[in-house]
Amino acid sequence: MSGLPHSPHALVTGGGRGIGREIASALARAGATVTVLGRNRATLDEAVAAGAAHFAVVADVADQAAVSAAIAEAAARQPIDILIANAGSAESAPFGKSDAALFRRMMDINFMGVVHTIQAALPSMKERPYGRIVAVASTAGLKGYAYVSAYSAAKHAVVGLVRSLALELAGTRVTVNAVCPGFTDTDLVAGSIDNIMKKTGRSREQAIAELSKHNPQGRLVTPAEVADSVLWLCGEGASAVTGQAIAVAGGEI
């Protein structure tokens, strides 16, 4: 398997914690200069201090102007070769109680956040000798789950964007792919576990089992497993892989 080209600059949104931080750390270990982008400066600075990244820029991915400014700041240090659009948020509710504001929040963060970051980074990336865009979607972008219709709709939109943009960029050196993790052992899923416990009275073990039942391997995915898939897509050996939505879900898809 071919690795990364010499010292690329990778920008990871939502890179201060969870899957994003694990991806940032994997890219840094592979030789990339890594900038993490997120809303919480303290969380980002902690990731840098821990060696998971080299630099941090602050922006809410739902805010197009803020994203553009943050990516310009990062690119001024070194042009961006790798963009990992990872930032996201999940809220659950029955469809009948999912109002327009909930749908807008899920679309603004999970879909438009991807659009904003790609639009800011892509023009200069197309001029580079190598470019990789990887969106962290979800198995919810490939199938449905009850009680997360807004989140699932947004993640389906991300997968559609990836497939379409890959065709537009097929004549360039930029590839566009998505990784679609199943339920992963992160603080985001920990919140879902707490929610199940609160609403159903189940124990933590029972709540974890409720989420793990979707995975034929009977477990939660680890952030490192997602990061490994992203790292492969960013390698030079994956230059013919574009427009794909790769499930990291123990056979669920």
DRENVEXMI-674889 format. One record per atom (N, C-alpha, C, O): y, z, x; residue in three letters. Coordinates in steps of 0.05 Angstrom, whole numbers, padded with zeros to 5 digits, always signed. Example, Ala and Ser with C-alpha at 12.3 -4.5 7.8 and 13.67 -1.06 7.14 Angstrom:
<pts>
-00114+00156+00264ALA-00090+00156+00246ALA-00066+00156+00264ALA-00066+00169+00285ALA-00045+00142+00257SER-00021+00143+00273SER+00001+00157+00258SER+00023+00161+00268SER
</pts>
This chain:
<pts>
-00024+00000+00017MET+00000+00000+00000MET+00025+00000+00018MET+00028+00017+00035MET+00043-00019+00013SER+00068-00020+00028SER+00086+00003+00019SER+00087+00009-00004SER+00100+00014+00038GLY+00119+00036+00032GLY+00146+00025+00026GLY+00150+00001+00021GLY+00166+00043+00028LEU+00194+00035+00023LEU+00204+00020+00047LEU+00195+00024+00070LEU+00224+00002+00042PRO+00237-00011+00065PRO+00253+00011+00080PRO+00255+00033+00071PRO+00264+00003+00102HIS+00278+00023+00119HIS+00302+00036+00106HIS+00321+00022+00099HIS+00300+00062+00102SER+00323+00079+00093SER+00338+00068+00069SER+00362+00065+00071SER+00325+00062+00047PRO+00340+00054+00023PRO+00355+00078+00011PRO+00349+00101+00017PRO+00375+00072-00006HIS+00389+00093-00020HIS+00379+00093-00049HIS+00381+00073-00063HIS+00369+00116-00057ALA+00358+00120-00084ALA+00375+00139-00099ALA+00383+00160-00089ALA+00382+00132-00124LEU+00396+00149-00142LEU+00378+00157-00165LEU+00367+00139-00178LEU+00376+00183-00170VAL+00358+00193-00191VAL+00374+00209-00212VAL+00386+00229-00205VAL+00375+00199-00236THR+00389+00214-00257THR+00371+00236-00268THR+00347+00233-00268THR+00384+00258-00276GLY+00368+00281-00284GLY+00352+00291-00261GLY+00329+00301-00265GLY+00363+00289-00237GLY+00347+00295-00213GLY+00347+00324-00203GLY+00336+00330-00182GLY+00360+00341-00219GLY+00362+00369-00210GLY+00338+00386-00217GLY+00335+00408-00207GLY+00321+00376-00236ARG+00299+00393-00244ARG+00276+00376-00255ARG+00280+00352-00260ARG+00253+00388-00259GLY+00231+00375-00273GLY+00221+00350-00258GLY+00220+00349-00234GLY+00215+00329-00274ILE+00204+00304-00264ILE+00225+00291-00245ILE+00217+00281-00224ILE+00250+00292-00252GLY+00270+00279-00236GLY+00272+00291-00208GLY+00274+00276-00188GLY+00270+00317-00206ARG+00271+00330-00180ARG+00246+00323-00164ARG+00248+00319-00139ARG+00223+00322-00177GLU+00199+00315-00163GLU+00200+00287-00152GLU+00191+00281-00130GLU+00212+00268-00168ILE+00215+00240-00159ILE+00234+00239-00135ILE+00229+00226-00116ILE+00256+00254-00138ALA+00276+00254-00116ALA+00263+00264-00090ALA+00267+00252-00069ALA+00248+00285-00092SER+00235+00297-00069SER+00215+00277-00056SER+00213+00274-00032SER+00199+00263-00073ALA+00179+00244-00064ALA+00193+00221-00049ALA+00184+00212-00028ALA+00215+00211-00060LEU+00230+00189-00047LEU+00242+00198-00021LEU+00242+00183-00001LEU+00252+00223-00020ALA+00264+00233+00005ALA+00242+00236+00026ALA+00247+00229+00050ALA+00219+00246+00019ARG+00197+00248+00038ARG+00188+00221+00048ARG+00178+00218+00071ARG+00191+00200+00032ALA+00183+00173+00039ALA+00203+00159+00056ALA+00199+00136+00065ALA+00226+00172+00061GLY+00246+00160+00079GLY+00272+00150+00066GLY+00289+00139+00080GLY+00274+00154+00039ALA+00299+00145+00026ALA+00321+00166+00029ALA+00316+00190+00032ALA+00345+00156+00029THR+00368+00174+00025THR+00371+00177-00005THR+00374+00157-00020THR+00372+00202-00015VAL+00370+00207-00044VAL+00395+00221-00054VAL+00403+00241-00043VAL+00407+00210-00075THR+00429+00222-00090THR+00418+00230-00117THR+00407+00213-00131THR+00422+00254-00125VAL+00415+00263-00152VAL+00440+00264-00169VAL+00461+00273-00160VAL+00437+00256-00194LEU+00459+00256-00214LEU+00451+00273-00238LEU+00428+00271-00247LEU+00469+00289-00247GLY+00463+00306-00270GLY+00488+00319-00280GLY+00510+00315-00270GLY+00485+00336-00301ARG+00509+00349-00313ARG+00515+00376-00300ARG+00538+00384-00300ARG+00495+00388-00288ASN+00499+00416-00278ASN+00501+00416-00247ASN+00481+00412-00233ASN+00525+00420-00237ARG+00530+00419-00208ARG+00513+00440-00194ARG+00502+00434-00172ARG+00510+00464-00205ALA+00494+00485-00191ALA+00465+00477-00188ALA+00453+00481-00167ALA+00454+00465-00209THR+00426+00456-00207THR+00422+00434-00187THR+00403+00434-00172THR+00441+00416-00186LEU+00440+00394-00167LEU+00443+00404-00139LEU+00428+00395-00121LEU+00462+00422-00134ASP+00466+00433-00108ASP+00442+00448-00098ASP+00436+00448-00074ASP+00428+00461-00116GLU+00404+00476-00108GLU+00382+00456-00099GLU+00367+00462-00081GLU+00380+00433-00113ALA+00361+00413-00106ALA+00367+00402-00078ALA+00349+00398-00062ALA+00392+00398-00072VAL+00400+00388-00046VAL+00394+00410-00024VAL+00384+00403-00003VAL+00401+00434-00030ALA+00396+00456-00011ALA+00366+00459-00005ALA+00359+00467+00017ALA+00349+00453-00025ALA+00321+00456-00022ALA+00308+00432-00008ALA+00284+00432-00002ALA+00324+00412-00002GLY+00314+00388+00012GLY+00303+00367-00006GLY+00291+00347+00004GLY+00306+00370-00033ALA+00296+00350-00051ALA+00314+00325-00053ALA+00305+00304-00062ALA+00338+00327-00043ALA+00357+00305-00043ALA+00378+00310-00021ALA+00379+00332-00009ALA+00393+00289-00016HIS+00413+00291+00005HIS+00442+00296-00006HIS+00458+00309+00007HIS+00447+00284-00029PHE+00474+00285-00041PHE+00471+00289-00071PHE+00450+00284-00083PHE+00493+00298-00084ALA+00494+00302-00112ALA+00520+00292-00124ALA+00541+00295-00112ALA+00518+00279-00148VAL+00542+00271-00163VAL+00538+00281-00191VAL+00516+00282-00202VAL+00560+00288-00204VAL+00559+00300-00231VAL+00569+00280-00252VAL+00590+00268-00250VAL+00552+00277-00273ALA+00560+00261-00296ALA+00540+00266-00318ALA+00517+00273-00314ALA+00550+00263-00343ASP+00532+00263-00367ASP+00525+00234-00372ASP+00543+00217-00375ASP+00499+00227-00372VAL+00492+00199-00374VAL+00501+00186-00400VAL+00502+00162-00402VAL+00507+00202-00420ALA+00517+00192-00446ALA+00546+00183-00444ALA+00556+00169-00462ALA+00560+00190-00422ASP+00588+00184-00418ASP+00590+00160-00399ASP+00587+00164-00375ASP+00595+00136-00409GLN+00594+00112-00392GLN+00614+00114-00370GLN+00608+00106-00347GLN+00639+00122-00376ALA+00659+00123-00355ALA+00652+00143-00333ALA+00656+00137-00309ALA+00641+00166-00340ALA+00633+00186-00320ALA+00610+00175-00303ALA+00610+00180-00279ALA+00591+00162-00315VAL+00569+00150-00300VAL+00578+00129-00281VAL+00570+00129-00258VAL+00596+00112-00290SER+00606+00091-00272SER+00621+00103-00248SER+00617+00094-00226SER+00636+00124-00253ALA+00651+00137-00231ALA+00632+00150-00211ALA+00636+00149-00187ALA+00611+00164-00222ALA+00593+00178-00205ALA+00576+00159-00188ALA+00571+00164-00165ALA+00568+00137-00200ILE+00552+00117-00185ILE+00569+00103-00164ILE+00559+00097-00143ILE+00594+00098-00171ALA+00612+00087-00151ALA+00616+00106-00127ALA+00617+00097-00104ALA+00618+00131-00133GLU+00620+00152-00112GLU+00595+00152-00094GLU+00598+00153-00070GLU+00572+00150-00107ALA+00547+00150-00091ALA+00545+00125-00075ALA+00537+00126-00051ALA+00551+00102-00086ALA+00549+00076-00073ALA+00569+00073-00050ALA+00564+00058-00032ALA+00591+00088-00051ALA+00610+00087-00029ALA+00599+00098-00004ALA+00607+00090+00018ALA+00580+00116-00006ARG+00566+00127+00018ARG+00547+00107+00029ARG+00545+00102+00054ARG+00531+00094+00011GLN+00512+00074+00019GLN+00504+00059-00007GLN+00500+00071-00027GLN+00503+00032-00005PRO+00496+00017-00029PRO+00469+00026-00041PRO+00451+00033-00026PRO+00467+00025-00067ILE+00443+00035-00080ILE+00422+00013-00082ILE+00427-00009-00091ILE+00398+00020-00072ASP+00375+00001-00073ASP+00355+00008-00095ASP+00342-00009-00106ASP+00353+00034-00101ILE+00334+00044-00120ILE+00348+00060-00141ILE+00363+00079-00134ILE+00343+00054-00167LEU+00355+00070-00189LEU+00332+00080-00206LEU+00316+00065-00216LEU+00331+00107-00208ILE+00311+00120-00225ILE+00326+00132-00249ILE+00340+00152-00246ILE+00323+00119-00272ALA+00337+00128-00297ALA+00319+00148-00311ALA+00303+00141-00328ALA+00321+00173-00303ASN+00303+00194-00312ASN+00315+00213-00333ASN+00300+00224-00349ASN+00341+00216-00333ALA+00354+00237-00350ALA+00346+00233-00379ALA+00346+00210-00389ALA+00340+00255-00392GLY+00332+00253-00421GLY+00332+00280-00434GLY+00335+00300-00421GLY+00328+00279-00460SER+00327+00303-00476SER+00310+00299-00500SER+00308+00276-00510SER+00296+00320-00509ALA+00279+00317-00532ALA+00285+00338-00553ALA+00289+00361-00547ALA+00287+00329-00578GLU+00290+00347-00601GLU+00270+00340-00622GLU+00265+00316-00626GLU+00259+00359-00635SER+00239+00354-00655SER+00248+00363-00682SER+00262+00384-00685SER+00241+00348-00703ALA+00248+00355-00731ALA+00233+00336-00749ALA+00228+00313-00741ALA+00225+00344-00773PRO+00214+00325-00792PRO+00234+00303-00798PRO+00258+00308-00797PRO+00224+00279-00804PHE+00243+00257-00808PHE+00263+00264-00830PHE+00286+00257-00828PHE+00254+00277-00851GLY+00272+00284-00873GLY+00294+00303-00865GLY+00315+00304-00879GLY+00291+00317-00843LYS+00312+00335-00833LYS+00326+00324-00808LYS+00341+00338-00795LYS+00319+00300-00801SER+00332+00287-00777SER+00356+00271-00786SER+00354+00248-00796SER+00379+00283-00784ASP+00404+00270-00793ASP+00413+00249-00773ASP+00402+00246-00752ASP+00435+00236-00782ALA+00445+00215-00764ALA+00455+00225-00737ALA+00452+00211-00717ALA+00465+00250-00737ALA+00474+00261-00712ALA+00451+00265-00692ALA+00454+00261-00668ALA+00428+00273-00703LEU+00404+00277-00685LEU+00396+00250-00673LEU+00390+00248-00650LEU+00395+00229-00690PHE+00387+00203-00680PHE+00408+00193-00659PHE+00400+00181-00639PHE+00433+00198-00664ARG+00453+00189-00645ARG+00450+00204-00618ARG+00453+00192-00597ARG+00445+00230-00619ARG+00441+00246-00595ARG+00418+00235-00578ARG+00420+00230-00554ARG+00396+00230-00592MET+00372+00220-00578MET+00377+00192-00567MET+00368+00186-00544MET+00391+00175-00581MET+00396+00149-00571MET+00417+00149-00549MET+00414+00135-00529MET+00437+00166-00551ASP+00458+00167-00531ASP+00447+00177-00504ASP+00454+00166-00483ASP+00430+00197-00505ILE+00420+00208-00480ILE+00397+00192-00469ILE+00397+00184-00445ILE+00377+00186-00486ASN+00352+00175-00476ASN+00353+00144-00473ASN+00339+00133-00457ASN+00370+00131-00489PHE+00371+00102-00487PHE+00398+00093-00474PHE+00397+00079-00454PHE+00420+00100-00486MET+00446+00091-00475MET+00450+00102-00448MET+00464+00090-00431MET+00439+00126-00442GLY+00441+00136-00415GLY+00428+00118-00394GLY+00438+00114-00372GLY+00406+00105-00402VAL+00392+00086-00384VAL+00410+00061-00382VAL+00413+00050-00360VAL+00420+00052-00405VAL+00437+00028-00404VAL+00462+00033-00386VAL+00468+00016-00370VAL+00475+00056-00389HIS+00499+00061-00373HIS+00493+00061-00343HIS+00508+00050-00328HIS+00471+00074-00335THR+00465+00076-00307THR+00457+00048-00295THR+00466+00042-00273THR+00442+00033-00310ILE+00435+00006-00300ILE+00459-00012-00298ILE+00463-00026-00279ILE+00476-00011-00319GLN+00500-00028-00318GLN+00518-00021-00295GLN+00531-00039-00284GLN+00519+00004-00287ALA+00536+00012-00265ALA+00525+00004-00238ALA+00540-00003-00220ALA+00498+00005-00236ALA+00486+00001-00209ALA+00478-00028-00204ALA+00476-00037-00181ALA+00472-00043-00225LEU+00459-00069-00222LEU+00475-00090-00208LEU+00464-00104-00191LEU+00501-00093-00214PRO+00516-00115-00201PRO+00514-00116-00171PRO+00508-00137-00159PRO+00517-00093-00158SER+00515-00093-00128SER+00486-00093-00119SER+00480-00104-00098SER+00468-00082-00136MET+00440-00082-00128MET+00429-00111-00126MET+00412-00117-00109MET+00438-00129-00143LYS+00429-00156-00143LYS+00437-00171-00117LYS+00425-00191-00110LYS+00456-00160-00103GLU+00465-00172-00078GLU+00450-00161-00054GLU+00453-00171-00032GLU+00433-00141-00059ARG+00418-00128-00037ARG+00392-00144-00032ARG+00384-00159-00049ARG+00380-00141-00009PRO+00355-00155-00003PRO+00331-00143-00018PRO+00309-00155-00017PRO+00335-00121-00032TYR+00313-00107-00045TYR+00325-00089-00067TYR+00345-00076-00062TYR+00313-00088-00090GLY+00323-00071-00111GLY+00300-00062-00130GLY+00282-00077-00136GLY+00301-00037-00138ARG+00281-00026-00156ARG+00296-00009-00178ARG+00312+00008-00172ARG+00289-00015-00203ILE+00298+00001-00225ILE+00273+00012-00239ILE+00256-00004-00247ILE+00271+00038-00242VAL+00249+00050-00256VAL+00261+00069-00277VAL+00275+00088-00270VAL+00254+00064-00302ALA+00262+00082-00324ALA+00239+00101-00330ALA+00216+00092-00332ALA+00245+00127-00332VAL+00224+00146-00340VAL+00226+00147-00371VAL+00243+00160-00382VAL+00207+00134-00383ALA+00205+00134-00413ALA+00186+00156-00422ALA+00191+00180-00415ALA+00165+00149-00436SER+00147+00170-00447SER+00125+00155-00461SER+00128+00132-00469SER+00102+00168-00464THR+00082+00157-00483THR+00094+00154-00510THR+00084+00137-00526THR+00115+00169-00517ALA+00129+00166-00542ALA+00143+00139-00544ALA+00152+00132-00566ALA+00145+00125-00522GLY+00156+00098-00522GLY+00135+00077-00526GLY+00141+00053-00529GLY+00110+00085-00528LEU+00087+00067-00531LEU+00071+00073-00556LEU+00055+00056-00565LEU+00075+00096-00568LYS+00061+00103-00593LYS+00079+00123-00608LYS+00100+00130-00599LYS+00070+00131-00631GLY+00086+00150-00647GLY+00074+00178-00645GLY+00050+00182-00641GLY+00092+00197-00648TYR+00084+00226-00651TYR+00099+00236-00676TYR+00122+00229-00681TYR+00086+00253-00691ALA+00099+00265-00714ALA+00121+00283-00705ALA+00119+00296-00684ALA+00142+00284-00721TYR+00165+00303-00718TYR+00183+00297-00695TYR+00200+00314-00688TYR+00180+00274-00682VAL+00199+00266-00661VAL+00207+00237-00665VAL+00208+00222-00645VAL+00213+00229-00689SER+00219+00201-00695SER+00243+00192-00680SER+00243+00169-00670SER+00264+00208-00677ALA+00288+00200-00663ALA+00283+00196-00633ALA+00291+00176-00621ALA+00269+00215-00622TYR+00262+00214-00593TYR+00244+00190-00588TYR+00249+00175-00569TYR+00224+00186-00605SER+00206+00164-00601SER+00220+00137-00604SER+00214+00118-00589SER+00238+00135-00623ALA+00253+00110-00627ALA+00269+00103-00602ALA+00271+00080-00593ALA+00282+00124-00590ALA+00298+00120-00566ALA+00281+00111-00543ALA+00289+00093-00527ALA+00258+00123-00540LYS+00240+00116-00517LYS+00228+00088-00521LYS+00224+00074-00502LYS+00222+00081-00546HIS+00213+00053-00551HIS+00235+00034-00543HIS+00230+00012-00532HIS+00260+00041-00548ALA+00283+00024-00541ALA+00284+00020-00510ALA+00290-00002-00501ALA+00278+00042-00496VAL+00278+00040-00466VAL+00257+00020-00457VAL+00263+00003-00439VAL+00233+00021-00468VAL+00212+00003-00460VAL+00220-00026-00467VAL+00215-00044-00451VAL+00232-00030-00490GLY+00241-00057-00497GLY+00262-00067-00478GLY+00262-00091-00470GLY+00280-00050-00470LEU+00301-00057-00451LEU+00289-00065-00424LEU+00296-00086-00412LEU+00270-00050-00414VAL+00256-00055-00389VAL+00243-00083-00390VAL+00246-00098-00371VAL+00228-00088-00411ARG+00214-00114-00413ARG+00233-00138-00414ARG+00227-00158-00402ARG+00255-00135-00428SER+00274-00157-00430SER+00290-00160-00404SER+00293-00183-00395SER+00299-00138-00392LEU+00315-00140-00368LEU+00298-00151-00344LEU+00309-00165-00327LEU+00272-00144-00344ALA+00255-00154-00323ALA+00254-00185-00323ALA+00254-00198-00302ALA+00254-00197-00347LEU+00254-00226-00349LEU+00280-00238-00339LEU+00281-00259-00326LEU+00302-00225-00346GLU+00328-00235-00337GLU+00331-00234-00307GLU+00344-00251-00295GLU+00318-00214-00294LEU+00321-00210-00266LEU+00298-00221-00249LEU+00297-00217-00225LEU+00280-00235-00262ALA+00256-00245-00249ALA+00262-00264-00225ALA+00246-00266-00207ALA+00285-00277-00226GLY+00293-00295-00205GLY+00308-00281-00182GLY+00316-00294-00163GLY+00311-00255-00184THR+00324-00239-00163THR+00303-00223-00148THR+00279-00225-00153THR+00313-00206-00130ARG+00295-00188-00116ARG+00294-00160-00128ARG+00284-00141-00116ARG+00304-00158-00153VAL+00304-00132-00167VAL+00281-00132-00188VAL+00279-00150-00204VAL+00265-00111-00187THR+00244-00107-00207THR+00253-00085-00226THR+00268-00067-00218THR+00242-00086-00250VAL+00249-00066-00271VAL+00224-00058-00285VAL+00210-00074-00297VAL+00218-00032-00283ASN+00194-00021-00296ASN+00199+00006-00309ASN+00220+00018-00304ASN+00180+00015-00324ALA+00181+00041-00336ALA+00155+00056-00330ALA+00134+00044-00329ALA+00157+00082-00326VAL+00134+00099-00326VAL+00136+00116-00351VAL+00157+00125-00360VAL+00113+00120-00364CYS+00111+00133-00390CYS+00093+00157-00388CYS+00069+00155-00395CYS+00103+00180-00380PRO+00086+00204-00378PRO+00078+00214-00406PRO+00093+00212-00425PRO+00054+00226-00407GLY+00047+00242-00430GLY+00060+00269-00427GLY+00078+00272-00411GLY+00051+00288-00443PHE+00063+00315-00441PHE+00059+00325-00412PHE+00036+00327-00402PHE+00081+00333-00399THR+00081+00339-00371THR+00090+00368-00367THR+00106+00379-00383THR+00080+00381-00347ASP+00085+00409-00343ASP+00113+00413-00331ASP+00116+00417-00306ASP+00133+00413-00348THR+00161+00417-00340THR+00174+00437-00358THR+00162+00447-00377THR+00199+00444-00351ASP+00213+00463-00368ASP+00219+00451-00396ASP+00223+00466-00415ASP+00221+00424-00397LEU+00226+00412-00423LEU+00202+00416-00442LEU+00205+00423-00465LEU+00178+00413-00431VAL+00154+00418-00447VAL+00150+00448-00452VAL+00140+00456-00472VAL+00159+00464-00433ALA+00158+00493-00437ALA+00174+00501-00462ALA+00167+00519-00476ALA+00197+00487-00466GLY+00212+00492-00490GLY+00197+00484-00515GLY+00199+00498-00536GLY+00182+00463-00514SER+00165+00454-00537SER+00144+00475-00542SER+00137+00481-00565SER+00132+00486-00521ILE+00112+00506-00524ILE+00123+00531-00537ILE+00111+00543-00555ILE+00147+00539-00528ASP+00160+00562-00541ASP+00166+00557-00570ASP+00164+00575-00587ASP+00174+00532-00577ASN+00180+00525-00604ASN+00155+00526-00622ASN+00156+00536-00644ASN+00132+00517-00611ILE+00107+00518-00626ILE+00099+00547-00631ILE+00091+00555-00653ILE+00102+00564-00610MET+00096+00593-00613MET+00113+00606-00635MET+00103+00622-00651MET+00139+00599-00634LYS+00158+00612-00653LYS+00152+00603-00682LYS+00153+00620-00700LYS+00146+00577-00686LYS+00143+00567-00713LYS+00115+00572-00725LYS+00112+00574-00749LYS+00095+00575-00707THR+00067+00577-00717THR+00054+00604-00712THR+00033+00610-00724THR+00066+00620-00694GLY+00054+00646-00688GLY+00030+00643-00669GLY+00016+00663-00664GLY+00026+00619-00658ARG+00004+00616-00639ARG+00010+00628-00612ARG+00034+00632-00605ARG-00010+00634-00596SER-00007+00644-00569SER+00002+00621-00551SER+00001+00597-00559SER+00011+00628-00527ARG+00019+00607-00508ARG-00004+00589-00501ARG+00000+00565-00499ARG-00028+00600-00497GLU-00051+00584-00491GLU-00057+00564-00513GLU-00064+00541-00509GLU-00055+00574-00538GLN-00060+00557-00561GLN-00038+00535-00563GLN-00044+00512-00571GLN-00013+00542-00557ALA+00008+00522-00558ALA+00005+00501-00537ALA+00009+00477-00542ALA-00004+00509-00513ILE-00009+00489-00492ILE-00032+00471-00500ILE-00032+00447-00495ILE-00053+00483-00512ALA-00076+00467-00521ALA-00067+00447-00543ALA-00079+00425-00544ALA-00048+00454-00559GLU-00038+00436-00580GLU-00026+00411-00568GLU-00030+00389-00578GLU-00012+00414-00546LEU+00000+00391-00532LEU-00021+00377-00515LEU-00020+00352-00513LEU-00038+00391-00502SER-00058+00379-00484SER-00079+00363-00499SER-00092+00346-00488SER-00082+00368-00525LYS-00102+00354-00540LYS-00097+00324-00541LYS-00116+00308-00546LYS-00072+00315-00537HIS-00066+00287-00537HIS-00078+00273-00512HIS-00083+00249-00513HIS-00081+00288-00491ASN-00091+00277-00465ASN-00121+00279-00464ASN-00132+00301-00465ASN-00136+00256-00463PRO-00165+00257-00462PRO-00176+00274-00439PRO-00198+00284-00440PRO-00160+00278-00418GLN-00168+00296-00396GLN-00164+00325-00403GLN-00172+00343-00388GLN-00152+00331-00426GLY-00149+00358-00436GLY-00130+00375-00420GLY-00135+00399-00417GLY-00108+00364-00409ARG-00090+00379-00393ARG-00062+00367-00394ARG-00058+00345-00405ARG-00042+00381-00384LEU-00016+00370-00381LEU-00015+00354-00355LEU-00028+00361-00335LEU+00001+00333-00355VAL+00006+00317-00331VAL+00023+00334-00312VAL+00039+00350-00322VAL+00021+00329-00286THR+00039+00343-00268THR+00062+00325-00260THR+00059+00301-00259THR+00085+00337-00254PRO+00108+00321-00245PRO+00101+00304-00220PRO+00111+00282-00217PRO+00085+00315-00202ALA+00078+00300-00178ALA+00063+00275-00184ALA+00066+00255-00170ALA+00046+00275-00206GLU+00032+00251-00213GLU+00050+00229-00223GLU+00046+00205-00218GLU+00071+00237-00237VAL+00091+00218-00246VAL+00107+00207-00222VAL+00112+00183-00220VAL+00114+00225-00204ALA+00129+00217-00181ALA+00114+00197-00163ALA+00125+00178-00153ALA+00087+00201-00161ASP+00071+00183-00145ASP+00072+00154-00157ASP+00073+00135-00142ASP+00071+00152-00183SER+00072+00126-00196SER+00099+00113-00191SER+00101+00089-00186SER+00121+00128-00193VAL+00147+00118-00188VAL+00149+00108-00159VAL+00160+00087-00153VAL+00139+00124-00140LEU+00141+00117-00112LEU+00127+00091-00106LEU+00136+00075-00091LEU+00103+00087-00119TRP+00089+00061-00115TRP+00106+00038-00126TRP+00108+00017-00112TRP+00118+00041-00149LEU+00134+00019-00160LEU+00158+00013-00142LEU+00168-00010-00143LEU+00168+00033-00127CYS+00191+00029-00110CYS+00183+00016-00083CYS+00201+00008-00068CYS+00158+00015-00077GLY+00149+00004-00052GLY+00151-00026-00050GLY+00151-00039-00071GLY+00151-00036-00026GLU+00153-00065-00022GLU+00128-00079-00032GLU+00129-00103-00040GLU+00105-00065-00032GLY+00081-00077-00042GLY+00080-00082-00072GLY+00062-00095-00082GLY+00099-00070-00087ALA+00099-00074-00116ALA+00120-00095-00125ALA+00129-00094-00147ALA+00126-00113-00106SER+00148-00132-00112SER+00140-00152-00135SER+00158-00164-00147SER+00114-00155-00141ALA+00106-00173-00162ALA+00101-00158-00188ALA+00094-00170-00208ALA+00107-00132-00188VAL+00103-00115-00212VAL+00130-00111-00225VAL+00147-00097-00215VAL+00134-00123-00248THR+00160-00120-00263THR+00155-00124-00292THR+00137-00138-00301THR+00172-00110-00308GLY+00169-00112-00337GLY+00146-00095-00348GLY+00138-00099-00371GLY+00136-00076-00332GLN+00113-00060-00341GLN+00122-00033-00351GLN+00142-00021-00342GLN+00106-00022-00369ALA+00109+00005-00379ALA+00083+00020-00373ALA+00064+00017-00388ALA+00082+00035-00351ILE+00057+00046-00341ILE+00054+00074-00352ILE+00070+00092-00346ILE+00032+00078-00367ALA+00027+00105-00378ALA+00014+00123-00357ALA-00005+00115-00343ALA+00025+00147-00354VAL+00013+00167-00337VAL+00005+00190-00355VAL+00020+00209-00360VAL-00019+00187-00367ALA-00025+00204-00390ALA-00055+00210-00393ALA-00064+00216-00415ALA-00070+00207-00372GLY-00098+00215-00373GLY-00115+00199-00393GLY-00135+00208-00403GLY-00107+00174-00398GLY-00122+00157-00415GLY-00114+00157-00444GLY-00127+00145-00462GLY-00091+00171-00450GLU-00082+00173-00478GLU-00075+00145-00489GLU-00080+00140-00513GLU-00063+00128-00473ILE-00055+00101-00481ILE-00076+00081-00471ILE-00073+00057-00476ILE
</pts>
